[in-house]
């Protein structure tokens, strides 16, 4: 019996070490960055019933902030799930903030019903990133 128990020690040790090293650690900067970008995105989307050209500076700043957050997330260890969510947020062909901005640019102004529905969906995308970060080991 003791001999069989010794055979399981390496397996148990491997499982413990793997569990400890594959869990991402909470990052306060990423958390704050995620919230800030969500708030900026929703505020900007709320203006999409006005001409796109009136907000080019704000739009470019938001796109840059999103790219920075994505690159920062990519640089954190064991952060694949968060990076995948940022890839959804960045995809111009999806119902994402970047997709929304692309449509706004193409149509110049958007109707209020579309804006409101999009804000709910995109807010959920950001909430997922925020929840992923807040759920990490502290």
MIVOGU-821174 format. One record per residue: residue number from 1; x, z, y of N, C-alpha, C in turn. Coordinates in steps of 0.05 Angstrom, whole numbers. Example, Ala and Ser with C-alpha at 12.3 -4.5 7.8 and 13.67 -1.06 7.14 Angstrom:
1; 264; 156; -114; 246; 156; -90; 264; 156; -66
2; 257; 142; -45; 273; 143; -21; 258; 157; 1
This chain:
1; 16; 0; -24; 0; 0; 0; 17; 0; 25
2; 38; 17; 26; 56; 18; 49; 70; -9; 53
3; 77; -21; 32; 91; -47; 34; 73; -68; 46
4; 48; -69; 39; 29; -88; 51; 24; -82; 80
5; 25; -57; 87; 21; -49; 115; 44; -59; 132
6; 69; -57; 122; 92; -67; 137; 90; -97; 142
7; 77; -111; 123; 75; -140; 126; 56; -147; 150
8; 38; -129; 156; 18; -135; 177; 29; -128; 205
9; 50; -112; 206; 61; -104; 233; 69; -128; 250
10; 83; -147; 239; 91; -170; 256; 66; -185; 267
11; 45; -187; 250; 21; -201; 259; 8; -185; 282
12; 6; -159; 278; -7; -142; 299; 10; -143; 324
13; 36; -142; 322; 53; -143; 346; 50; -170; 360
14; 48; -191; 345; 44; -218; 357; 18; -219; 372
15; -3; -209; 360; -30; -209; 373; -29; -193; 399
16; -17; -170; 399; -15; -153; 422; 1; -167; 444
17; 24; -177; 437; 40; -191; 457; 27; -216; 469
18; 14; -231; 452; 0; -255; 461; -23; -248; 479
19; -38; -227; 473; -60; -219; 490; -50; -209; 517
20; -28; -196; 517; -17; -186; 543; -6; -208; 560
21; 7; -227; 548; 20; -248; 564; 2; -271; 572
22; -21; -274; 559; -38; -297; 565; -61; -291; 585
23; -62; -266; 594; -83; -259; 612; -72; -260; 641
24; -86; -275; 657; -77; -277; 685; -81; -251; 700
25; -65; -247; 720; -66; -223; 736; -80; -229; 762
26; -97; -211; 772; -111; -214; 797; -91; -220; 820
27; -99; -239; 837; -82; -246; 860; -99; -243; 885
28; -93; -223; 901; -108; -218; 926; -108; -242; 945
29; -85; -255; 947; -84; -278; 965; -102; -300; 956
30; -102; -306; 930; -119; -327; 920; -149; -320; 924
31; -155; -295; 919; -183; -285; 922; -192; -289; 951
32; -176; -281; 970; -184; -283; 999; -185; -313; 1007
33; -166; -328; 997; -166; -357; 1003; -191; -371; 992
34; -200; -363; 968; -224; -375; 956; -248; -369; 973
35; -251; -344; 982; -274; -336; 998; -273; -351; 1025
36; -250; -352; 1037; -248; -365; 1063; -256; -395; 1061
37; -247; -408; 1040; -253; -437; 1037; -283; -441; 1032
38; -294; -423; 1017; -323; -424; 1011; -339; -422; 1038
39; -332; -402; 1054; -346; -398; 1079; -342; -422; 1098
40; -317; -432; 1100; -312; -456; 1116; -328; -480; 1107
41; -329; -484; 1080; -343; -507; 1069; -373; -506; 1075
42; -385; -483; 1071; -414; -480; 1076; -420; -484; 1106
43; -404; -473; 1123; -408; -476; 1152; -406; -505; 1160
44; -386; -519; 1149; -383; -547; 1156; -406; -564; 1144
45; -414; -559; 1120; -436; -574; 1108; -461; -571; 1124
46; -465; -548; 1136; -489; -543; 1152; -490; -561; 1176
47; -468; -573; 1184; -467; -591; 1207; -470; -621; 1199
48; -474; -626; 1174; -474; -654; 1164; -499; -670; 1172
49; -517; -658; 1186; -539; -674; 1198; -531; -686; 1225
50; -507; -681; 1232; -495; -693; 1256; -474; -713; 1248
51; -466; -731; 1266; -446; -752; 1259; -420; -741; 1248
52; -411; -753; 1226; -386; -746; 1213; -363; -746; 1232
53; -363; -766; 1250; -340; -769; 1268; -336; -746; 1287
54; -357; -730; 1291; -355; -706; 1309; -339; -684; 1296
55; -334; -686; 1270; -322; -663; 1256; -297; -671; 1240
56; -284; -693; 1247; -261; -703; 1232; -239; -682; 1230
57; -233; -669; 1252; -211; -649; 1251; -218; -626; 1232
58; -243; -616; 1234; -251; -594; 1216; -251; -603; 1186
59; -260; -628; 1182; -261; -638; 1155; -233; -641; 1143
60; -214; -652; 1159; -187; -655; 1150; -174; -628; 1144
61; -180; -608; 1161; -169; -581; 1157; -180; -570; 1131
62; -206; -573; 1126; -218; -563; 1102; -205; -576; 1077
63; -202; -602; 1078; -190; -616; 1055; -162; -606; 1050
64; -147; -601; 1072; -120; -591; 1069; -120; -562; 1057
65; -139; -546; 1066; -141; -519; 1056; -148; -519; 1026
66; -165; -537; 1018; -173; -540; 990; -149; -548; 973
67; -134; -567; 984; -110; -577; 969; -89; -554; 967
68; -86; -538; 988; -67; -516; 987; -76; -495; 966
69; -102; -489; 965; -113; -470; 946; -109; -480; 918
70; -113; -505; 914; -110; -518; 887; -80; -515; 878
71; -62; -523; 896; -34; -522; 889; -25; -493; 885
72; -35; -474; 900; -28; -446; 897; -38; -437; 869
73; -63; -444; 862; -74; -436; 836; -57; -448; 813
74; -48; -473; 817; -32; -485; 796; -6; -471; 791
75; 4; -458; 812; 30; -444; 810; 28; -416; 798
76; 4; -406; 794; 1; -380; 782; 1; -382; 752
77; 14; -363; 739; 15; -364; 709; -12; -358; 697
78; -17; -372; 674; -41; -368; 658; -66; -371; 675
79; -67; -392; 690; -89; -396; 709; -104; -422; 704
80; -103; -431; 680; -114; -458; 673; -144; -460; 679
81; -159; -439; 674; -188; -440; 678; -195; -443; 708
82; -180; -429; 725; -185; -430; 754; -176; -458; 764
83; -154; -468; 754; -144; -494; 762; -165; -516; 754
84; -177; -513; 731; -197; -532; 722; -222; -531; 741
85; -229; -508; 750; -251; -505; 769; -244; -518; 796
86; -220; -514; 805; -211; -527; 830; -211; -557; 827
87; -205; -567; 804; -206; -596; 799; -234; -607; 802
88; -254; -592; 793; -282; -599; 797; -288; -600; 827
89; -280; -579; 841; -285; -577; 870; -272; -600; 885
90; -249; -609; 876; -234; -631; 890; -244; -659; 883
91; -259; -662; 862; -266; -689; 851; -286; -703; 870
92; -278; -725; 882; -297; -738; 901; -320; -753; 886
93; -318; -755; 860; -339; -769; 845; -360; -750; 833
94; -357; -725; 839; -376; -704; 829; -392; -693; 851
95; -411; -676; 844; -426; -660; 863; -409; -637; 872
96; -389; -643; 888; -369; -624; 897; -367; -625; 927
97; -352; -607; 938; -349; -607; 967; -335; -633; 976
98; -316; -642; 961; -302; -667; 968; -321; -691; 965
99; -337; -690; 944; -358; -711; 940; -378; -711; 963
100; -385; -687; 972; -404; -685; 994; -392; -697; 1019
101; -367; -690; 1025; -353; -700; 1049; -351; -731; 1048
102; -346; -741; 1024; -344; -770; 1021; -371; -783; 1027
103; -392; -771; 1017; -419; -783; 1023; -426; -780; 1052
104; -419; -758; 1065; -424; -755; 1093; -409; -776; 1109
105; -384; -782; 1101; -369; -802; 1115; -382; -830; 1112
106; -391; -836; 1088; -403; -862; 1082; -430; -865; 1097
107; -445; -844; 1099; -472; -846; 1111; -474; -837; 1140
108; -452; -825; 1150; -450; -816; 1178; -466; -790; 1183
109; -491; -788; 1175; -506; -764; 1176; -522; -761; 1150
110; -528; -736; 1143; -543; -731; 1118; -569; -716; 1125
111; -589; -719; 1108; -614; -706; 1114; -613; -676; 1105
112; -629; -660; 1119; -628; -631; 1115; -634; -623; 1087
113; -652; -635; 1073; -659; -627; 1045; -634; -632; 1027
114; -621; -654; 1030; -597; -659; 1015; -575; -639; 1021
115; -572; -633; 1046; -551; -614; 1054; -557; -586; 1042
116; -582; -577; 1044; -589; -551; 1034; -585; -549; 1003
117; -594; -570; 989; -590; -570; 960; -560; -571; 953
118; -545; -586; 967; -517; -588; 962; -502; -562; 968
119; -510; -548; 989; -498; -523; 996; -501; -502; 973
120; -525; -502; 961; -530; -484; 939; -511; -490; 915
121; -510; -515; 908; -493; -523; 885; -463; -518; 891
122; -454; -526; 914; -426; -523; 920; -418; -494; 924
123; -437; -478; 934; -432; -449; 936; -428; -437; 908
124; -443; -447; 889; -439; -438; 861; -412; -445; 850
125; -402; -469; 857; -375; -477; 849; -354; -457; 859
126; -356; -451; 884; -337; -431; 896; -341; -404; 884
127; -366; -396; 879; -371; -370; 866; -357; -368; 839
128; -357; -390; 824; -343; -390; 798; -313; -385; 802
129; -301; -397; 821; -272; -393; 826; -268; -364; 835
130; -285; -354; 852; -282; -326; 862; -286; -307; 839
131; -305; -311; 822; -310; -294; 799; -287; -295; 779
132; -276; -319; 775; -253; -321; 757; -230; -304; 767
133; -225; -305; 793; -203; -289; 804; -209; -259; 803
134; -234; -252; 811; -240; -223; 812; -241; -211; 784
135; -245; -228; 763; -247; -218; 736; -220; -214; 722
136; -198; -220; 736; -172; -218; 724; -162; -189; 724
137; -142; -184; 707; -130; -157; 706; -119; -149; 733
138; -123; -124; 740; -112; -115; 766; -90; -95; 760
